[in-house]
């Protein structure tokens, strides 16, 4: 997939914004989630500006991390009163940290968050399967 080439100043700005949002998500463990709320708002405000760029996938990754983890943080927080929630909070925290590290590393390497789909341009002529690979689903 080819990405929209931004002017150098806009490219640097988009990259910096994406990095700042990763840091805001990481700070959720210190802020009690306040910085994650700021980050998700920033994601939605700037999401349209990232369409077609290398950073579009990073924004999708960040947004999905927030929405997939939020219910588990809530459930874990509620159940922590009966001690069952602590393992839930631990697991979801490890998952969020993993996603933030993976996203941050891909951003540092200037790589897209999701692998390209590999679709055949012509009808399938071999018996080998073509299409998406396992890595394309990077959840």
C-alpha positions as CSV (number, residue, x, y, z in Angstrom):
1,X,0.0,0.0,0.0
2,X,1.3,3.4,-0.8
3,X,0.7,6.2,1.6
4,X,0.0,9.9,1.1
5,X,3.3,11.8,1.2
6,X,3.0,14.7,3.5
7,X,5.1,17.8,3.3
8,X,8.1,17.5,5.7
9,X,6.7,19.8,8.4
10,X,3.3,18.0,8.4
11,X,5.0,14.6,8.4
12,X,7.0,15.6,11.5
13,X,3.9,17.1,13.2
14,X,1.8,13.9,12.5
15,X,4.6,11.7,13.8
16,X,5.1,13.8,16.9
17,X,1.3,13.8,17.6
18,X,1.1,10.0,17.2
19,X,4.1,9.6,19.7
20,X,2.5,12.0,22.1
21,X,-0.7,10.1,22.0
22,X,1.1,6.8,22.8
23,X,2.8,8.6,25.8
24,X,-0.6,9.8,27.0
25,X,-2.0,6.3,26.9
26,X,1.1,5.0,28.8
27,X,0.5,7.7,31.4
28,X,-2.9,6.3,32.2
29,X,-1.4,4.1,34.8
30,X,-0.2,7.2,36.7
31,X,-3.1,9.4,36.0
32,X,-5.9,7.0,36.8
33,X,-7.1,7.1,33.2
34,X,-7.4,10.9,32.7
35,X,-4.6,11.0,30.1
36,X,-6.2,8.1,28.2
37,X,-9.4,10.1,27.9
38,X,-7.4,13.1,26.6
39,X,-5.6,10.7,24.2
40,X,-8.9,9.2,22.8
41,X,-10.3,12.7,22.2
42,X,-7.1,13.7,20.4
43,X,-7.4,10.5,18.3
44,X,-10.9,11.3,17.2
45,X,-10.2,15.0,16.6
46,X,-7.2,14.3,14.3
47,X,-8.3,10.9,12.9
48,X,-9.5,12.4,9.5
49,X,-6.2,14.2,9.1
50,X,-4.4,10.9,9.2
51,X,-6.4,9.1,6.5
52,X,-4.1,7.6,3.8
53,X,-0.9,8.3,5.8
54,X,1.4,5.9,7.6
55,X,-0.2,7.1,10.9
56,X,-3.7,6.1,10.1
57,X,-3.1,2.5,11.2
58,X,-1.4,3.8,14.4
59,X,-4.5,5.9,15.2
60,X,-6.7,2.8,14.6
61,X,-4.4,0.8,16.9
62,X,-4.6,3.4,19.6
63,X,-8.4,3.7,19.4
64,X,-8.9,0.0,19.5
65,X,-6.6,-0.4,22.4
66,X,-8.7,2.2,24.4
67,X,-12.1,0.7,23.6
68,X,-11.1,-2.9,24.0
69,X,-9.4,-2.3,27.3
70,X,-12.0,0.1,28.8
71,X,-14.7,-2.5,29.7
72,X,-12.0,-4.8,31.2
73,X,-10.6,-2.0,33.4
74,X,-14.2,-1.3,34.5
75,X,-15.0,-4.9,35.2
76,X,-11.7,-5.5,37.0
77,X,-12.1,-2.3,39.0
78,X,-15.6,-3.4,40.2
79,X,-14.5,-7.0,40.9
80,X,-11.5,-5.9,42.8
81,X,-13.7,-5.3,45.8
82,X,-14.1,-9.1,46.0
83,X,-10.4,-9.7,45.0
84,X,-11.3,-11.4,41.7
85,X,-10.7,-8.1,39.8
86,X,-7.0,-7.9,40.5
87,X,-6.0,-10.7,38.1
88,X,-8.3,-9.1,35.5
89,X,-6.6,-5.7,36.0
90,X,-3.2,-7.3,35.8
91,X,-3.9,-9.1,32.5
92,X,-5.5,-6.1,30.8
93,X,-2.6,-3.9,32.0
94,X,-0.1,-6.2,30.5
95,X,-2.1,-6.3,27.3
96,X,-2.3,-2.5,27.1
97,X,1.5,-2.2,27.8
98,X,2.2,-4.8,25.0
99,X,0.1,-2.8,22.5
100,X,1.7,0.5,23.5
101,X,5.2,-1.0,23.2
102,X,4.4,-2.7,19.8
103,X,2.9,0.5,18.5
104,X,5.7,2.7,19.7
105,X,8.3,0.5,18.2
106,X,6.5,0.4,14.8
107,X,6.3,4.2,15.0
108,X,10.0,4.5,15.8
109,X,10.8,2.2,12.9
110,X,8.5,4.3,10.7
111,X,6.4,1.3,9.8
112,X,2.6,1.0,9.4
113,X,0.8,-0.6,12.2
114,X,-0.9,-3.2,10.1
115,X,0.7,-5.3,7.3
116,X,-0.5,-4.9,3.8
117,X,-3.1,-7.2,2.4
118,X,-1.7,-9.4,-0.4
119,X,-4.5,-9.7,-2.9
120,X,-4.0,-11.3,-6.3
121,X,-4.2,-8.9,-9.2
122,X,-5.3,-11.7,-11.6
123,X,-7.4,-14.8,-11.1
124,X,-5.8,-17.5,-8.9
125,X,-3.7,-19.8,-11.1
126,X,-2.0,-21.9,-8.4
127,X,-3.3,-24.1,-5.7
128,X,-1.7,-22.0,-3.0
129,X,-4.1,-19.8,-1.0
130,X,-3.8,-16.1,-1.6
131,X,-5.2,-13.2,0.4
132,X,-4.6,-11.9,3.9
133,X,-1.9,-13.4,6.1
134,X,-2.1,-14.0,9.8
135,X,0.0,-10.9,10.6
136,X,-2.7,-8.7,8.8
137,X,-5.0,-9.1,11.8
138,X,-2.5,-7.7,14.4
139,X,-5.1,-7.4,17.2
